Amino acid sequence: MKQLLLICSLALSSLPAAAQEKSPPFGLGDLAPLAENFRELFEGFADDMMPLMEQLADKMSDLNAYEAPEVLPNGDILIRKKPKTEDDPDAEPKVNPDGSIDL
């Protein structure tokens, strides 16, 4: 009985626990090298794609000149050009008989 009491008291006593080194938790600081690599990758990608994007922008006209695409029941897609209005800034200004232009 004394042995059982001794074992229980030792198990439940507050003996100092052995210090165990814990690795610091994974944080955002650990992602810095990975983020730097991604930044370099995307900068290189942007440098490579910029001439192609400029070519595409040159070939495309102003998208505001077109209406929203319309899908027909048979699957065709129609993209209609918006009708020009007289208030359109791209339209030629009207010249008055005296040679002046109304703005």
PyMOL commands that set and color helices and strands:
alter all, ss='L'
color gray80, all
select helices_A, chain A and resi 2-12+28-59+63-65
alter helices_A, ss='H'
color red, helices_A
select strands_A, chain A and resi 70-71+77-78
alter strands_A, ss='S'
color yellow, strands_A
deselect
rebuild
show_as cartoon
